[in-house]
Amino acid sequence: MNEEKLRLAGMENVPHRSQIMDSRALGMLIFVFTEIMLFAGFISAFTIVRSAAMAWPPPGQPRLPMEETAINTAALLASGVALAIAHQVYKRNRSQARWPLLAAISLGAIFVVFQGVEWVGMLRAGLTLTSSVLGSFFYMIIGLHALHAVVALTMLVRACLLLNQGRLQPGLFLATQIFWYFVVGVWPFIYLRVYP
């Protein structure tokens, strides 16, 4: 509005509000909060069922590969660190943020691929969605996390493409980071609750 319109509306002395947070980042924070509640519900249900079981894993079902998945977990956590570095570099020199962003994407992709390999191994060992309550919870919780990881990786790849074109906006990059940090941050809780 120009000064005349503001004066006529009686708003010439009203201070302009600055935006505290980009709307994309705020929307992502709200979405992530709801997803945290979703995972908390699944993990709580799993914990209740597991604590009531006479034997765990159920008879005839394989043990989950905790040691192998620890390596995979390290790759995912390192991906979060690489993204934090990319963020810092982005604030100073956007064009140089490409390399740490590519490292974050690569480490995240390693996590997703090796989770897929783990699934194939679990299926071969007889753990299916319908083989037991362990199988049901495993594929539901880990599968839901895998879906989030794939979507977040897609967002990171898109951010990298936009960065290469010089069109990556800070608000979009922040929203993407929030989602990836959620994927990285919720995983240790899943890993420590579901795998032992």
KEFIFI-519808 format. One line per field, with one value per residue (C-alpha): residue in one letter; x, y, z; chain; residue number from 1. Coordinates in pm, whole numbers. Each point is the difference from the previous one (the first is absolute). Last residue first. Example, Ala and Ser with C-alpha at 12.3 -4.5 7.8 and 13.67 -1.06 7.14 Angstrom:
resn: [s, a]
east: [1367, -137]
north: [-106, -344]
up: [714, 66]
chain: [A, A]
resi: [2, 1]
# end
This chain:
resn: [p, y, v, r, l, y, i, f, p, w, v, g, v, v, f, y, w, f, i, q, t, a, l, f, l, g, p, q, l, r, g, q, n, l, l, l, c, a, r, v, l, m, t, l, a, v, v, a, h, l, a, h, l, g, i, i, m, y, f, f, s, g, l, v, s, s, t, l, t, l, g, a, r, l, m, g, v, w, e, v, g, q, f, v, v, f, i, a, g, l, s, i, a, a, l, l, p, w, r, a, q, s, r, n, r, k, y, v, q, h, a, i, a, l, a, v, g, s, a, l, l, a, a, t, n, i, a, t, e, e, m, p, l, r, p, q, g, p, p, p, w, a, m, a, a, s, r, v, i, t, f, a, s, i, f, g, a, f, l, m, i, e, t, f, v, f, i, l, m, g, l, a, r, s, d, m, i, q, s, r, h, p, v, n, e, m, g, a, l, r, l, k, e, e, n, m]
east: [1729, -127, -331, 71, 360, -46, -331, 134, 323, -211, -213, 284, 117, -348, -87, 328, -94, -338, 149, 273, -254, -196, 325, 96, -344, 25, 357, -97, 192, 3, 371, -47, 233, -189, -330, 140, 130, -335, -174, 243, -66, -378, 34, 208, -278, -258, 221, 71, -369, -87, 285, -135, -342, 161, 200, -315, -243, 253, 130, -341, -154, 309, 23, -372, 72, 26, -248, 227, 281, 298, 92, 378, -31, -233, 248, 283, -205, -89, 366, 88, -273, 140, 337, -140, -172, 308, 233, -240, 20, 380, -8, -254, 195, 324, -172, -105, 357, 119, -271, 40, 286, -242, -190, 294, -33, -352, 24, 325, -181, -294, 227, 180, -335, -80, 330, -79, -344, 161, 245, -301, -135, 336, 41, -344, 105, 300, -229, -233, 262, 34, -376, -93, -351, -26, -181, -351, -85, -103, -82, 301, -45, -156, -296, -129, -167, 303, 14, -366, 30, 325, -143, -306, 224, 220, -305, -148, 332, 44, -334, 62, 335, -180, -239, 292, 173, -305, -6, 373, -43, -271, 227, 286, -222, -144, 347, 53, -16, -153, 40, -292, -38, -50, -338, 50, -162, -280, -300, -143, 22, 362, 92, -166, 191, 336, -22, -118]
north: [-5513, 127, 174, 244, 103, 17, 185, 257, 33, 51, 291, 251, -88, 5, 315, 160, -74, 171, 306, 21, 5, 279, 196, -42, 117, 306, 81, -3, -229, 163, 8, -283, -228, 93, -90, -342, -46, 99, -250, -272, 90, -15, -342, -111, 120, -201, -310, 43, 48, -321, -179, 121, -140, -325, -23, 50, -212, -257, -64, 21, -265, -219, 12, -80, -311, -145, 243, 290, -243, -124, -338, 28, 81, 290, 125, -10, 188, 257, 46, 66, 265, 156, -7, 201, 256, 59, 25, 253, 212, -10, 106, 280, 141, -17, 177, 275, 22, 45, 239, 252, 166, 183, 152, 176, 108, -111, -303, -107, -15, -189, -243, -69, -81, -224, -186, -52, -143, -233, -114, -107, -201, -166, -85, -162, -223, -115, -67, -191, -267, -39, -4, -258, -85, -346, -248, -132, -362, 75, 369, 228, 35, -258, 20, 316, 270, 232, -34, 90, 308, 114, -45, 207, 274, -9, 35, 285, 185, -38, 168, 271, 81, 15, 263, 211, -44, 144, 305, 54, -40, 266, 235, -64, 66, 312, 148, 96, 324, 204, 367, 201, 352, 263, 174, 375, 51, -243, 229, -150, 338, 37, -351, 69, 327, -161, -271, -350]
up: [2063, -341, 69, 283, -63, -377, 14, 245, -202, -318, 120, -32, -352, -152, 199, -103, -362, 42, 167, -264, -282, 170, 47, -367, -108, 222, -114, -368, -234, -345, -89, -251, 197, 318, -169, -88, 354, 150, -229, 112, 364, -57, -163, 298, 232, -194, 9, 371, 84, -184, 178, 337, -85, -105, 323, 207, -205, -116, 349, 168, -222, 0, 380, 28, -201, -351, -158, -96, -66, 200, -147, -27, -371, 88, 259, -253, -258, 264, 95, -365, -7, 316, -176, -290, 226, 217, -298, -155, 315, -15, -365, 58, 294, -201, -291, 240, 133, -358, -125, 282, -191, -234, 289, 162, 363, 98, -228, 173, 335, -150, -182, 329, 164, -297, 44, 369, -87, -255, 267, 208, -293, -68, 370, -1, -289, 199, 299, -235, -43, 377, 70, -264, 128, 155, -219, 64, 77, 356, 56, 35, 289, 230, 240, -167, 214, -15, -379, -46, 221, -163, -351, 91, 140, -312, -225, 204, 26, -376, -67, 261, -160, -335, 135, 120, -336, -179, 228, -50, -376, -6, 195, -242, -300, 165, 47, 360, 196, -282, 67, 120, -134, 270, 10, -24, -341, 79, 19, -320, -172, 110, -125, -335, -34, 97, -268, 63]
chain: [A, A, A, A, A, A, A, A, A, A, A, A, A, A, A, A, A, A, A, A, A, A, A, A, A, A, A, A, A, A, A, A, A, A, A, A, A, A, A, A, A, A, A, A, A, A, A, A, A, A, A, A, A, A, A, A, A, A, A, A, A, A, A, A, A, A, A, A, A, A, A, A, A, A, A, A, A, A, A, A, A, A, A, A, A, A, A, A, A, A, A, A, A, A, A, A, A, A, A, A, A, A, A, A, A, A, A, A, A, A, A, A, A, A, A, A, A, A, A, A, A, A, A, A, A, A, A, A, A, A, A, A, A, A, A, A, A, A, A, A, A, A, A, A, A, A, A, A, A, A, A, A, A, A, A, A, A, A, A, A, A, A, A, A, A, A, A, A, A, A, A, A, A, A, A, A, A, A, A, A, A, A, A, A, A, A, A, A, A, A, A, A, A, A, A, A]
resi: [196, 195, 194, 193, 192, 191, 190, 189, 188, 187, 186, 185, 184, 183, 182, 181, 180, 179, 178, 177, 176, 175, 174, 173, 172, 171, 170, 169, 168, 167, 166, 165, 164, 163, 162, 161, 160, 159, 158, 157, 156, 155, 154, 153, 152, 151, 150, 149, 148, 147, 146, 145, 144, 143, 142, 141, 140, 139, 138, 137, 136, 135, 134, 133, 132, 131, 130, 129, 128, 127, 126, 125, 124, 123, 122, 121, 120, 119, 118, 117, 116, 115, 114, 113, 112, 111, 110, 109, 108, 107, 106, 105, 104, 103, 102, 101, 100, 99, 98, 97, 96, 95, 94, 93, 92, 91, 90, 89, 88, 87, 86, 85, 84, 83, 82, 81, 80, 79, 78, 77, 76, 75, 74, 73, 72, 71, 70, 69, 68, 67, 66, 65, 64, 63, 62, 61, 60, 59, 58, 57, 56, 55, 54, 53, 52, 51, 50, 49, 48, 47, 46, 45, 44, 43, 42, 41, 40, 39, 38, 37, 36, 35, 34, 33, 32, 31, 30, 29, 28, 27, 26, 25, 24, 23, 22, 21, 20, 19, 18, 17, 16, 15, 14, 13, 12, 11, 10, 9, 8, 7, 6, 5, 4, 3, 2, 1]
# end
